[in-house]
Amino acid sequence: MSILDGIKQKAKADVRHIVLAEGEDERVVRAAAQIASEGLARITLLGQVDALLSSAKKLGISLDSVTLVDPATSDKAAAYADKLYELRKNK
């Protein structure tokens, strides 16, 4: 077993949630789809949903197991901004 296989086994045993903010980057879209399809993590991809789906279609990949969130229209944006402010206000 290779080192990478060992890392993947550990990831599958303790599936975490990863939020990727660079959703407009094709490399990130490709990685998100691969990670989600292998069951290594639950992925949330941030970006304009239509652009993300268009990029995935152009790349010939599916984002069915990836959660897509547009931060500009999310109903949770204000709550997240408040939380980020609280976490960073002393820095």
C-alpha positions as CSV (number, residue, x, y, z in Angstrom):
1,M,0.0,0.0,0.0
2,S,1.3,3.4,-0.9
3,I,1.4,6.4,1.4
4,L,-1.4,8.0,-0.6
5,D,-3.6,5.0,-0.2
6,G,-3.0,5.1,3.6
7,I,-4.0,8.8,3.6
8,K,-7.2,8.0,1.6
9,Q,-8.1,5.2,4.0
10,K,-7.8,7.5,7.0
11,A,-9.9,10.2,5.2
12,K,-12.6,7.7,4.4
13,A,-12.7,6.5,8.0
14,D,-13.2,10.0,9.4
15,V,-15.0,12.0,6.7
16,R,-14.7,15.7,7.2
17,H,-16.4,18.7,5.6
18,I,-14.2,21.0,3.4
19,V,-15.3,24.3,2.0
20,L,-13.4,25.5,-1.1
21,A,-13.7,29.2,-1.8
22,E,-12.0,29.2,-5.2
23,G,-14.9,27.7,-7.0
24,E,-14.2,29.6,-10.3
25,D,-10.8,27.8,-10.7
26,E,-11.1,24.7,-12.9
27,R,-8.5,22.9,-10.9
28,V,-10.6,23.3,-7.8
29,V,-13.8,22.2,-9.5
30,R,-12.0,19.1,-10.7
31,A,-10.5,18.3,-7.3
32,A,-13.8,18.9,-5.6
33,A,-15.5,16.4,-7.9
34,Q,-12.8,13.8,-7.4
35,I,-12.7,14.1,-3.6
36,A,-16.5,13.9,-3.3
37,S,-16.7,10.9,-5.7
38,E,-14.1,9.0,-3.8
39,G,-15.8,9.7,-0.5
40,L,-12.8,11.3,1.1
41,A,-14.7,14.4,2.3
42,R,-18.0,16.3,2.1
43,I,-17.3,19.2,-0.2
44,T,-18.9,22.6,-0.4
45,L,-17.8,24.7,-3.4
46,L,-18.3,28.5,-3.2
47,G,-19.0,30.5,-6.3
48,Q,-21.7,31.5,-8.8
49,V,-23.7,28.3,-9.2
50,D,-24.3,28.7,-12.9
51,A,-20.6,29.3,-13.5
52,L,-19.7,26.2,-11.4
53,L,-22.0,24.0,-13.3
54,S,-20.9,25.4,-16.7
55,S,-17.3,24.8,-15.7
56,A,-18.0,21.2,-14.7
57,K,-19.9,20.5,-17.9
58,K,-17.0,21.9,-19.9
59,L,-14.6,19.6,-18.0
60,G,-17.0,16.6,-18.4
61,I,-17.4,16.0,-14.7
62,S,-20.3,15.8,-12.4
63,L,-20.8,17.9,-9.3
64,D,-23.8,15.8,-8.1
65,S,-22.1,14.9,-4.7
66,V,-20.8,18.5,-4.2
67,T,-22.8,21.2,-2.4
68,L,-22.8,24.4,-4.4
69,V,-23.2,27.7,-2.6
70,D,-23.3,31.2,-4.1
71,P,-22.0,33.5,-1.3
72,A,-23.6,36.5,-2.9
73,T,-27.1,35.1,-2.6
74,S,-26.7,32.8,0.4
75,D,-29.2,33.5,3.3
76,K,-26.4,32.7,5.7
77,A,-23.9,35.3,4.4
78,A,-24.6,37.9,7.2
79,A,-24.3,35.2,9.9
80,Y,-21.0,34.1,8.5
81,A,-19.7,37.6,8.2
82,D,-20.6,38.3,11.8
83,K,-18.9,35.1,12.9
84,L,-15.7,35.9,10.9
85,Y,-15.7,39.4,12.5
86,E,-16.0,37.9,16.0
87,L,-13.1,35.5,15.3
88,R,-10.8,38.2,13.8
89,K,-11.7,41.4,15.7
90,N,-8.7,41.1,18.1
91,K,-6.1,40.7,15.3
